[in-house]
Amino acid sequence: MSKRKEKMYFRITIPALQDGKKDEAISFVKDKVMPEFDGTPGLISMTAAITGETSGINMSAYESKEASDAVAEKVQATLAEAASFMAAPPVIYEGEAVFGKVYQNINKEEKKPGYMRLVIGVAKETDAVLNFLKEKVEPIYEDSDGLQITGALFDGNSAISWNIWDTQEAMDSAVEKLQGALDSESENDLFDGTTIAYMGPVYAGRLFVDFKEGETPN
């Protein structure tokens, strides 16, 4: 996953689960989705986190948009099968990576625990948000302990950024600085309305390539 000619392409699904269906949703992802997509051409990684009793995050990374498009029908069929424990259709974001970095060596065979934070906002200007990530947020990442990987994409005017940490404690120690950077920039100057953050433990993940420290997805 070194510096690439093609930008990695991400698909992020945020399901709204029915009350009491969290365990069923977790089992579905771990026992069905992960095995069925294993070996998909161009699929680099799959990550699933639970962010509340009725919410979660599922993220897939592909070598290119073409690789993602090639399995679009299979993804739709999987979502249709998952409808039995959904309270509403999931929110889906997708796009090429515009920012990100690997901060630890992670072998594809390694079962490494993680804690995920994903932030979504409606950008007034995507270039301004990207500059904010590079100039204000990345230095905080560089100075943080326990960070595994970061990334960001734009889907239209929606800006989606994420980071995965070794533990919740590692994430918590950086969040105050990250929020401080946002406050200093004035969130209202960057986004229409407030940003929304989803946070929770990664309960399932698969890497199909080795991730090496210093590599970037874009």
N, C-alpha and C positions, 0 to 999 in steps of 0.2 A: 504494500500500500504506500509506496514511495511517491514522490512528486510525479503527477500523472499528466499525460497528454489530454486524456478525457477526464472531466470532473466526475467524481463519484455522485451517484444519484440516490437520494434518500426518499423513503416513503414512511410517513409517521401516521399512525392510526390511534385516535383517542376514543375508546369506547365509553359509552354510558351504560353501566350494568344495572340490571334489576336488583332490588334489595335481596340479599341472601344468596346471590348467584356468584359471588366473588370466587369461591373455591371451585365452582364448576368452570368458570372462565379460565382460571389458572391451569386446571387440569387439561382443558381443551388446547391451550397454547403449548403446554409442556409435552403432552402425550400424543397430540395429533399434528398441530401446525409445524412445530420444529422438525419432527421426523419427515413429514411429507415434503417439506421444502429443502431438506438436506440434499445436496448435490445439484441444486438448480444452477444452470450455467450463469455466470456473471454475478451470483449472489456472494457478497463479501461477509456480511454479518447479519445477525438477527438478535434483537434485544427486547425483552419484555419486563416492564416494571409495574408494580401495583402502587397506586397513588392515593387510594382511599377505598372505602367499602364499596363504592359504586363507580370507581374510575381507575383507569390504567393507561399505560403507554406501550404501544408496540412499534418498534422501529426496525426497518430493514435498509441495508446499504447495498447498492449494486455498483458494478463497474461503470455503468453508463445508463442513460435513459432508455436506450434500446433494450438492455437486459431487463430492466423493470417492465417495460411495455410487453415484453415477450411472455410474461407470466400474469398479465393483467386479468385474463379470464379465470385463471386458477385462484387468484386473490379474491375476485368477486364471488366465486363459488364458496370459498372458505368463509367469507363474511356472511353469505347467505346461510351457511350452516350454523354460524355463531348467533344468528338472530334470535334463537330461542332463549338466550340469557341476556339479550340487550334490552334496555329501556327505550332506546331510540337509535336511529342510524348513527354510526360513528362519525366523528369529525376526522377528515383525512387531509393531510398536507403532503405535498411532494415537490421536489425540485433538486437542482444541482447544488452541491456544496459550494458555499461562497467564503467559508471561513472554517478553521479548525486545526487541531494538532493532536498527535498522540504524545502523551507525556510519560508512558511507561511501556517497556517491552512486555507484550502479552502473547504467549504462544497459543496457537489455535487449539491445542489440546488442553490448555489450562482452564480449569473451572474456577474463575476468579470472582469473588463476591463484589458487588458494586451497589452504589446508591446514586440514583439518577435525579437530575433537576432539569426541567424543560420549561422555557419561558416563551410565551407567545404575545405578540403585540401587533397592532396595525400601524405600519410605518407611514409617517407623513412623507418621508423621502428615504428610499432604501439605501441610497449612497451615504446619507448621513448616519443611518443606523450601522452600516458596515464600517464606516470610519470610527464610530463610537466603539464598536467591538475591537477593532484593531488598536486604537489609541488608548482607550481607557480600561477595557475589560481584559485584554490579553496580558498586560503587565501584571494584573492581579493573579491571573492564572499562573503566570511564570513564577510568581513568588509564593505559590501555595504548595502545601504538602498533601499527598494522598490523592492527587488528581490523575485520572487515567486517560481521559480523552475529552475533547470538546469539538463542537461543530455548529454550523448554522446554515440555513437556507431561507430563500424568499419564495413564497407561493403567492404570486400577485403582490399585493401590498402587505401581506401577512409575513412577519418576521418571526422565525422560529429558531431559537438557539438552545443548545443542550450541553450538559457536562455530566460526566460520570466519575464518581469518587470511590475510594476504597470503603469509606464508611460515612454514615450520616454526620458523625462528629467532624470529619474532614470537610464535608460540604458546609456545615454550619459555621465553621471558622472562617470560611471565605465569603459566605453570603452577606454578612454585614458590610464587608468591603465592596462587594459587587453592588449592593443597594446604595451605598454611599456614592459610588461612581455615577449611578443612575440619577440620584438626587442632585448631584453637583451639575450634571448635564441638563437637568430639568426634563423629567419624563414627558412633560407636556409638549416640549419642543421636538421630541423625537417621534412620539406616538399619538394617535387619536385614541383618547381614553387611556385607561391604565393597562399595564401588562398583567398577564395571568401566569402564575408559576405552578407547575405540577411537580411534586417531589415524592419519591418513594424507593424502596429497595428493588433491585433487579432480581427477579425470581427465576428467569430463564434466559439463556443467551447462547449463541453459537457463533464462533469465528471460523471462517473457512480459509483464512489466510493468517499468517503471523502479523501482528501489529508491532511496529518497531518505533521506539522513542524518536521523536523528531519528524516523523512522517506527517504529511498533510493530505487531506482528502480533495483539495481543489487545486 
